[in-house]
């Protein structure tokens, strides 16, 4: 984000993060006519998501920031997904946005967001990792997504809704974006709305995994 202009690179490249990331940084800076020493802040996707991808993002951000004596800011991938839909206002009411990412191992990362000032998403509750059945049972118990309880349109976004169609069918969603992925321009919007007091020393930046146990043993 340079003087209000947003310049990004976005590419699906499994297992090529380490090879592509720094050249993408250089290409974005070149297009902006800027260099690393002119940056005010380095924001990174802090998760939840692919453990390897989150570590690479954080490690790259920390390495650059430490060398340049810059602050960093970890941005939620779930909030980034929700922010992409933040401009959606239907029927005169602001939407409630549910973001869900396929977490593998039969689970999803999930969080719900409302719209705050300047159409910046605000977390409602907690970011969690849980099984789709548990999420459905919770929704059914509290009636949180039933049609009769809705005062705002419901938006669903993220690969969790594509991986588990039963979740996508569980509510009167106004729109479902089941193949949506976190894109950097929406993370930038969240970073720009974050007060400087919340910027972090790079040594204090941490990923958010949500899941503690990552081992998966295949049945013999």
VOKOLTOR-873011 format. One line per 8 residues: number of its first residue (from 1); their letters; for each residue x, y, z of N, C-alpha, C. Coordinates in steps of 0.2 Angstrom, whole numbers, plus 2048, in hexadecimal, padded with zeros to 3 digits. Example, Ala and Ser with C-alpha at 12.3 -4.5 7.8 and 13.67 -1.06 7.14 Angstrom:
2
1	AS	842:7E4:827:83E:7EA:827:842:7F0:827 ~ 840:7F5:823:844:7FB:824:840:800:827
END
This chain:
220
1	XXXXXXXX	804:7FA:800:800:800:800:805:806:800 ~ 804:80A:7FB:809:810:7FA:805:816:7F8 ~ 804:81A:7FD:801:821:7FC:7FA:81F:7F9 ~ 7F7:81A:7FC:7F0:819:7FB:7EF:814:7F5 ~ 7F4:812:7F1:7F3:80E:7EC:7F5:807:7EF ~ 7F2:802:7EC:7F3:7FB:7EE:7F6:7F7:7E8 ~ 7FC:7F4:7E9:7FF:7F0:7E4:801:7E9:7E7 ~ 7FE:7E4:7E4:7FF:7DD:7E7:801:7D8:7E2
9	XXXXXXXX	803:7D3:7E4:805:7CD:7E0:801:7C7:7E4 ~ 7FD:7C3:7E0:7F9:7BD:7E3:7FA:7B7:7DE ~ 7FC:7B2:7E1:7FD:7AC:7DC:7FC:7A6:7E1 ~ 7F9:7A1:7DE:7F8:79A:7E1:7FE:796:7DE ~ 803:795:7E3:809:791:7E2:80B:78D:7E7 ~ 808:787:7E8:809:782:7ED:810:780:7ED ~ 813:780:7F3:81A:77E:7F5:81F:783:7F1 ~ 81D:788:7EF:822:78D:7EC:823:794:7EF
17	XXXXXXXX	820:794:7F5:820:79A:7F9:827:79D:7FA ~ 82C:799:7FC:832:79C:7FE:836:79E:7F7 ~ 835:79B:7F2:838:79D:7EB:835:7A4:7E9 ~ 82E:7A5:7EA:82B:7AA:7E7:82A:7B1:7EB ~ 82A:7B0:7F2:828:7B5:7F6:82C:7BB:7F5 ~ 833:7BB:7F6:837:7C1:7F6:837:7C4:7EF ~ 837:7C0:7E9:837:7C3:7E3:830:7C7:7E2 ~ 82B:7C5:7E5:824:7C8:7E5:825:7CF:7E9
25	XXXXXXXX	828:7CF:7EE:829:7D5:7F2:82D:7DA:7EE ~ 832:7D8:7EB:836:7DC:7E7:832:7DF:7E1 ~ 82E:7DB:7DE:82A:7DD:7D8:825:7E2:7DA ~ 822:7E1:7E0:81D:7E6:7E3:820:7ED:7E4 ~ 826:7ED:7E8:82A:7F3:7E9:82C:7F6:7E3 ~ 82E:7F3:7DE:830:7F6:7D8:82B:7F9:7D4 ~ 825:7F6:7D4:81F:7F9:7D1:81D:7FF:7D5 ~ 81E:7FF:7DB:81C:805:7DF:821:80B:7DF
33	XXXXXXXX	827:809:7DC:82D:80E:7DC:82F:80F:7E3 ~ 830:80A:7E7:832:80B:7EE:837:806:7F0 ~ 83A:806:7F6:83F:801:7F8:83D:7FF:7FF ~ 840:7FA:802:83E:7F7:808:840:7FD:80E ~ 845:801:80D:846:806:812:841:80B:813 ~ 83C:80C:80E:837:810:80E:830:80E:812 ~ 830:807:813:82A:805:816:829:807:81D ~ 823:808:81F:821:809:826:81F:803:82A
41	XXXXXXXX	81D:7FE:827:81A:7F8:82A:81A:7F2:825 ~ 81C:7EC:828:81B:7E6:824:815:7E2:827 ~ 810:7E1:824:80B:7DC:826:80B:7D6:823 ~ 809:7D0:827:809:7CA:824:803:7C6:827 ~ 802:7C0:823:7FC:7BC:825:7FE:7B8:82A ~ 7FC:7B9:830:7FE:7B5:836:7FA:7AF:838 ~ 7F5:7AD:833:7F2:7A7:834:7EB:7A9:837 ~ 7E6:7A3:837:7E8:79C:837:7E8:79A:82F
49	XXXXXXXX	7EB:795:82E:7EC:792:827:7F1:78D:827 ~ 7F4:78C:821:7F9:787:820:7FF:789:825 ~ 801:784:829:806:785:82E:80D:787:82A ~ 80F:784:825:815:786:821:814:78D:81E ~ 80F:78E:81B:80E:795:818:80E:79A:81D ~ 80B:799:823:80B:79E:828:812:7A0:82B ~ 816:79A:82C:81C:79B:82E:821:79F:829 ~ 820:79D:823:824:7A1:81E:822:7A8:81E
57	XXXXXXXX	81C:7AA:81E:819:7B1:81E:81C:7B5:824 ~ 81C:7B2:82A:81E:7B5:830:826:7B5:830 ~ 829:7B0:82E:831:7B0:82D:833:7B5:829 ~ 830:7B6:823:832:7BB:81E:831:7C2:821 ~ 82B:7C3:823:82A:7CA:826:82F:7CC:82C ~ 830:7C7:830:835:7C8:836:83C:7CA:833 ~ 83E:7C6:82E:845:7C7:82C:845:7CD:828 ~ 841:7D0:824:841:7D6:821:841:7DC:827
65	XXXXXXXX	83C:7DB:82B:83B:7E0:830:841:7E1:835 ~ 844:7DC:837:84A:7DC:83B:84F:7DF:838 ~ 850:7DE:832:856:7E1:82E:855:7E8:82D ~ 84F:7EB:82D:84D:7F1:82B:84B:7F5:831 ~ 84A:7F2:837:848:7F5:83D:841:7F8:83C ~ 83C:7F4:83A:835:7F5:838:831:7F1:83D ~ 82B:7F4:83E:825:7F0:842:822:7EB:83D ~ 81F:7E7:83F:81B:7E2:83C:814:7E2:83E
73	XXXXXXXX	80F:7DE:83B:808:7DD:83D:806:7D7:83A ~ 804:7D2:83E:801:7CC:83C:7F9:7CD:83B ~ 7F7:7CB:835:7F0:7CC:833:7ED:7C6:832 ~ 7E7:7C5:835:7E3:7BF:835:7E1:7BD:82E ~ 7E2:7B7:82C:7E0:7B4:826:7D8:7B4:825 ~ 7D5:7B2:82B:7CE:7B2:82B:7CB:7B9:82A ~ 7CE:7BE:82E:7CB:7C5:82D:7CD:7C7:826 ~ 7D2:7C5:823:7D4:7C7:81C:7CE:7C4:817
81	XXXXXXXX	7CC:7BE:818:7C7:7BC:814:7C0:7C0:815 ~ 7BF:7C1:81B:7B9:7C5:81D:7B9:7CC:81A ~ 7BF:7CF:81A:7C0:7D6:818:7BE:7D6:810 ~ 7BF:7D1:80D:7BE:7D1:806:7B6:7D2:804 ~ 7B2:7D0:809:7AB:7D1:808:7A8:7D7:80C ~ 7AD:7DB:80F:7AB:7E0:814:7A6:7E6:811 ~ 7A7:7E6:80A:7A3:7EC:807:79C:7E9:805 ~ 79B:7E3:806:794:7E0:805:78F:7E3:80A
89	XXXXXXXX	78A:7E7:807:784:7E9:80C:77E:7E7:808 ~ 77A:7E3:80B:774:7E1:807:76E:7E3:80B ~ 769:7E5:808:762:7E7:80B:763:7EC:810 ~ 768:7F0:810:768:7F6:815:76C:7F4:81B ~ 76E:7ED:81C:771:7EB:822:778:7E8:820 ~ 77C:7E9:825:783:7E7:825:783:7E0:825 ~ 787:7DC:821:788:7D5:822:78C:7D3:828 ~ 78A:7CD:82A:78E:7C9:82E:792:7C4:82A
97	XXXXXXXX	799:7C3:82B:79D:7BF:826:7A0:7BA:82A ~ 79F:7B4:828:7A2:7AE:82B:7A7:7AB:826 ~ 7AD:7AB:829:7B3:7A9:825:7B5:7A2:827 ~ 7B7:79D:823:7B9:797:825:7BE:794:820 ~ 7C3:792:822:7C9:78F:81E:7C9:788:820 ~ 7CA:784:81B:7CB:77C:81C:7D2:77B:820 ~ 7D1:778:826:7D7:778:82A:7DA:771:829 ~ 7D8:76D:825:7D9:766:824:7D8:762:82A
105	XXXXXXXX	7D9:75B:82B:7D8:757:830:7D1:758:833 ~ 7CC:759:82E:7C5:759:82F:7C3:75F:833 ~ 7C6:764:833:7C4:76A:837:7C5:771:832 ~ 7C2:776:835:7C2:77C:832:7C4:782:837 ~ 7C8:787:834:7C9:78D:838:7C3:791:836 ~ 7C0:794:83C:7BA:798:83B:7BA:79E:83F ~ 7B7:7A4:83D:7B5:7A9:841:7B0:7AD:83D ~ 7AC:7B1:841:7A7:7B5:83E:7A9:7BD:83F
113	XXXXXXXX	7A7:7C1:83B:7A8:7C8:83B:7A2:7CC:839 ~ 7A2:7D2:83D:79D:7D7:83B:7A1:7DD:838 ~ 79E:7E2:836:7A1:7E8:833:7A1:7EE:838 ~ 7A7:7F0:839:7A8:7F6:83D:7A9:7FC:839 ~ 7AD:801:83C:7AD:808:838:7B1:807:832 ~ 7AF:80B:82D:7B2:80B:826:7B2:804:823 ~ 7AD:800:824:7AD:7F9:821:7B3:7F5:823 ~ 7B6:7F5:829:7BB:7F1:82B:7B8:7EC:82F
121	XXXXXXXX	7BA:7E5:82E:7B6:7E0:832:7B9:7E0:839 ~ 7B4:7DE:83D:7B6:7DD:844:7B4:7D6:847 ~ 7B8:7D3:84A:7B7:7CC:84C:7B1:7CB:851 ~ 7AD:7C7:850:7A8:7C5:854:7A9:7BE:858 ~ 7AB:7BE:85E:7AD:7B8:861:7B4:7B7:861 ~ 7B6:7B0:85F:7BD:7AE:85E:7BE:7AB:858 ~ 7C4:7AB:856:7C7:7A6:850:7C8:79F:853 ~ 7C5:79A:850:7C6:794:853:7C7:78E:84D
129	XXXXXXXX	7CA:789:850:7CA:783:84B:7C5:77D:84E ~ 7C1:77B:84A:7BC:776:84D:7BA:772:847 ~ 7B6:76C:848:7B4:768:843:7AD:76B:841 ~ 7AC:76A:83A:7A6:76D:837:79F:76B:83B ~ 79F:765:83E:799:762:841:798:766:848 ~ 79E:768:84B:79D:76C:851:79B:773:850 ~ 79D:776:84A:79B:77C:848:793:77C:847 ~ 791:777:843:78A:777:841:786:776:848
137	XXXXXXXX	788:772:84C:785:770:852:784:777:856 ~ 789:77B:857:789:781:85A:784:786:857 ~ 784:786:851:780:78B:84D:779:789:84E ~ 777:782:84E:771:780:84F:76E:781:856 ~ 773:781:85B:771:782:862:76F:789:864 ~ 773:78E:861:772:795:863:76D:798:85E ~ 76C:795:858:768:798:853:76B:79E:850 ~ 772:79E:850:775:7A4:84E:775:7A5:846
145	XXXXXXXX	773:7A0:842:773:7A1:83B:76C:79F:838 ~ 767:79F:83C:761:79D:83A:75D:7A3:837 ~ 759:7A2:832:756:7A8:82E:752:7AD:833 ~ 74F:7AA:838:74B:7AE:83C:74F:7B3:841 ~ 755:7B1:842:759:7B5:846:75D:7BA:843 ~ 75D:7BB:83C:761:7BF:838:75F:7C6:838 ~ 763:7CB:83A:762:7D2:839:767:7D5:833 ~ 76B:7D1:831:770:7D3:82C:771:7CD:827
153	XXXXXXXX	773:7CE:821:775:7C9:81D:77B:7C5:81F ~ 77B:7BE:81D:780:7BA:81F:784:7B9:819 ~ 78B:7B9:81A:790:7B8:814:794:7B2:817 ~ 796:7AD:812:79A:7A8:814:7A0:7A8:80F ~ 7A6:7A8:812:7AC:7A8:80D:7B2:7A4:810 ~ 7B5:7A1:80B:7BB:79D:80D:7BA:796:80B ~ 7C0:792:80A:7C0:78B:808:7BD:786:80D ~ 7BC:788:813:7B8:784:817:7B1:782:815
161	XXXXXXXX	7AE:787:812:7A7:786:80F:7A8:782:809 ~ 7AD:782:805:7AE:77E:7FF:7AF:777:801 ~ 7B3:776:806:7B5:76F:808:7B0:76B:80C ~ 7AB:76F:80F:7A6:76C:813:79F:76F:811 ~ 79C:76C:80C:796:76F:809:790:770:80E ~ 791:76B:813:78B:76B:818:78B:772:81C ~ 791:775:81D:792:77B:820:78F:781:81C ~ 790:780:815:78E:785:810:786:785:810
169	XXXXXXXX	783:77F:811:77C:77E:811:778:780:818 ~ 77C:781:81D:779:782:823:776:788:825 ~ 776:78D:821:774:794:823:771:797:81D ~ 76C:79C:81E:76A:7A0:818:76F:7A5:816 ~ 774:7A3:813:77A:7A7:811:777:7AB:80B ~ 779:7B2:80B:777:7B6:806:77C:7B5:800 ~ 782:7B3:802:787:7B1:7FD:78C:7AD:800 ~ 78F:7A8:7FC:794:7A3:7FE:79A:7A4:7F9
177	XXXXXXXX	79F:7A5:7FC:7A6:7A5:7F8:7AA:7A0:7FA ~ 7A9:79A:7F7:7AC:794:7FA:7B3:793:7F8 ~ 7B5:796:7F3:7BC:795:7F0:7C0:79C:7F2 ~ 7BE:7A0:7F6:7C1:7A6:7F8:7C8:7A5:7FC ~ 7CD:7A8:7FA:7D3:7A8:7FD:7D5:7AF:800 ~ 7D9:7AF:805:7DC:7B5:808:7E0:7B9:803 ~ 7DE:7BF:801:7E2:7C3:7FC:7E6:7C9:800 ~ 7EC:7CB:7FE:7EF:7D0:801:7EC:7D7:801
185	XXXXXXXX	7E8:7D9:7FC:7E6:7DF:7FC:7E1:7E0:802 ~ 7DD:7DB:804:7D9:7DB:80A:7DC:7DB:810 ~ 7E2:7D8:811:7E6:7D8:817:7E9:7DF:818 ~ 7EB:7E2:812:7ED:7E9:813:7E8:7EE:815 ~ 7E2:7ED:814:7DC:7F1:816:7DC:7F0:81E ~ 7DD:7EA:820:7DC:7E9:828:7E3:7EC:82B ~ 7E8:7EB:828:7EE:7EE:82B:7EE:7F6:82B ~ 7EB:7F9:826:7EB:800:826:7E6:803:82B
193	XXXXXXXX	7E1:7FF:82D:7DC:801:832:7DF:7FF:839 ~ 7E5:7FC:83A:7E7:7FA:840:7EB:800:843 ~ 7EA:802:849:7EE:808:84C:7F5:806:84D ~ 7F9:80B:84D:800:80A:84D:802:807:854 ~ 7FE:808:859:800:805:860:800:7FE:860 ~ 7FC:7FB:85B:7FB:7F4:85A:801:7F0:856 ~ 805:7F5:852:80A:7F2:84E:80F:7EE:853 ~ 813:7E9:851:817:7E5:855:81E:7E6:853
201	XXXXXXXX	822:7E5:858:829:7E3:857:82A:7DD:854 ~ 82E:7DC:84F:82E:7D5:84B:830:7CF:850 ~ 834:7D1:855:835:7CB:85A:82F:7C9:85E ~ 82A:7CD:85E:824:7CB:862:81E:7C9:85D ~ 81F:7C8:857:81A:7C5:852:81A:7BE:853 ~ 814:7BB:853:813:7B4:854:80D:7B2:84F ~ 80E:7AC:84C:808:7A9:848:803:7A7:84C ~ 7FD:7A6:849:7F7:7A4:84C:7F5:79D:849
209	XXXXXXXX	7F6:798:84C:7F5:791:849:7EE:78F:84B ~ 7EB:790:851:7E5:78E:854:7E5:787:856 ~ 7E8:783:852:7E9:77C:854:7F0:77A:857 ~ 7F0:777:85D:7F6:775:860:7F9:76F:85D ~ 7F5:76A:85C:7F8:763:85A:7F7:763:853 ~ 7FD:763:84F:7FD:762:848:7FF:75C:845 ~ 801:757:84A:803:750:847:7FD:74C:845 ~ 7FE:749:840:7F8:745:83D:7FB:73E:83B
217	XXXX	7F9:739:83E:7FC:732:83D:7F7:72E:839 ~ 7F9:72C:833:7F5:728:82F:7F4:721:832 ~ 7EE:71E:831:7EC:717:834:7F0:712:830 ~ 7F3:70D:833:7F7:708:82F:7F2:703:82C
END
